[in-house]
Amino acid sequence: MAEIQFSPGVKEEVIPDIRITRAKDLSDGTATFYFDRPKALTEEGGEVTGLYMVDEEGELVSKDVNGKFINGEPAGIEAVFVMRGQEEWDRFMRFMERYSEENGLGLTKK
């Protein structure tokens, strides 16, 4: 089980575009998620309180979450998750492997 939530206990159904970067010295990494018209922006989505990545190891959390609006209408959510050090990077990558398998995602390197 690996899922993303914006409100604890409410699974987000929309699969995000995810961009992952890492410092050349491998010290820090950043994952930027973009959700196009997520369930979280509808009435049944609940209140957006953060980005929660939940799997059998526990929960990874980011509070750096921003709504995107077009002409006053909700259009998407962008969230940023920062990883400091090898241990946090490895934990995030284990989550992403599980999430990718469950949702049929692949990795594209530039």
C-alpha positions as CSV (number, residue, x, y, z in Angstrom):
1,M,0.0,0.0,0.0
2,A,1.4,3.4,-1.0
3,E,-0.9,6.4,-1.5
4,I,-0.8,10.2,-1.5
5,Q,-3.3,12.2,0.7
6,F,-3.9,15.9,1.2
7,S,-6.1,15.4,4.2
8,P,-5.2,12.5,6.5
9,G,-7.2,9.4,5.6
10,V,-8.5,10.7,2.3
11,K,-6.7,9.1,-0.7
12,E,-6.0,11.3,-3.7
13,E,-7.1,9.5,-6.9
14,V,-5.3,11.8,-9.4
15,I,-1.8,10.7,-10.3
16,P,0.7,13.6,-10.2
17,D,3.5,14.7,-12.5
18,I,6.6,14.3,-10.3
19,R,10.0,16.0,-10.8
20,I,12.9,14.9,-8.7
21,T,16.2,16.7,-8.4
22,R,19.2,16.2,-6.3
23,A,22.3,18.3,-5.4
24,K,25.5,17.3,-7.2
25,D,27.1,16.6,-3.8
26,L,24.1,14.3,-3.0
27,S,23.3,16.2,0.2
28,D,19.8,17.4,-0.6
29,G,17.0,16.4,-2.9
30,T,13.7,17.9,-3.9
31,A,10.5,16.3,-5.3
32,T,7.9,18.6,-6.9
33,F,4.5,17.2,-7.4
34,Y,1.8,18.7,-9.7
35,F,-1.8,17.4,-9.5
36,D,-4.1,18.5,-12.3
37,R,-7.6,18.9,-11.0
38,P,-7.2,16.7,-7.9
39,K,-10.0,15.2,-5.9
40,A,-8.7,17.3,-3.0
41,L,-10.1,20.5,-4.6
42,T,-13.6,19.1,-4.7
43,E,-16.1,18.9,-1.9
44,E,-15.5,15.2,-1.2
45,G,-11.7,15.8,-1.1
46,G,-11.7,17.2,2.4
47,E,-9.6,20.0,3.7
48,V,-6.1,20.3,2.3
49,T,-3.7,20.3,5.3
50,G,-0.5,19.1,3.6
51,L,1.0,16.4,1.4
52,Y,1.0,13.0,3.1
53,M,2.8,10.0,1.4
54,V,1.6,6.9,3.3
55,D,3.0,3.4,3.0
56,E,3.7,0.4,5.2
57,E,6.8,2.2,6.6
58,G,4.8,5.1,7.8
59,E,4.2,8.6,6.6
60,L,6.3,11.3,4.8
61,V,4.8,14.8,5.2
62,S,5.3,18.2,3.5
63,K,3.4,21.4,4.4
64,D,4.7,23.2,1.3
65,V,1.4,22.8,-0.7
66,N,-0.1,25.5,-3.0
67,G,-3.3,25.6,-4.9
68,K,-3.3,26.8,-8.5
69,F,-6.3,28.7,-9.8
70,I,-7.3,29.8,-13.3
71,N,-9.9,32.5,-13.6
72,G,-10.8,31.9,-9.9
73,E,-11.5,28.2,-10.4
74,P,-9.3,25.5,-8.8
75,A,-7.1,24.0,-11.4
76,G,-4.4,22.1,-9.5
77,I,-2.1,21.6,-6.6
78,E,1.7,21.9,-6.5
79,A,3.6,20.4,-3.5
80,V,7.3,20.3,-2.7
81,F,9.0,17.7,-0.6
82,V,12.6,18.4,0.5
83,M,14.9,15.5,1.4
84,R,18.0,16.3,3.5
85,G,20.6,13.6,3.5
86,Q,21.0,10.1,2.2
87,E,18.6,8.5,4.7
88,E,15.6,10.8,3.8
89,W,16.4,10.3,0.0
90,D,16.4,6.5,0.4
91,R,13.2,6.6,2.4
92,F,11.5,8.7,-0.3
93,M,12.7,6.5,-3.1
94,R,11.3,3.4,-1.4
95,F,7.9,5.2,-1.2
96,M,8.2,6.1,-4.8
97,E,9.0,2.6,-5.9
98,R,5.8,1.3,-4.1
99,Y,3.7,4.2,-5.4
100,S,5.0,3.7,-9.0
101,E,4.3,0.0,-8.9
102,E,0.7,0.5,-7.7
103,N,0.0,3.2,-10.2
104,G,1.9,2.0,-13.3
105,L,4.4,4.9,-13.3
106,G,7.8,4.9,-14.9
107,L,11.0,6.9,-14.5
108,T,12.3,9.2,-17.3
109,K,15.8,10.5,-16.8
110,K,17.0,13.7,-18.5
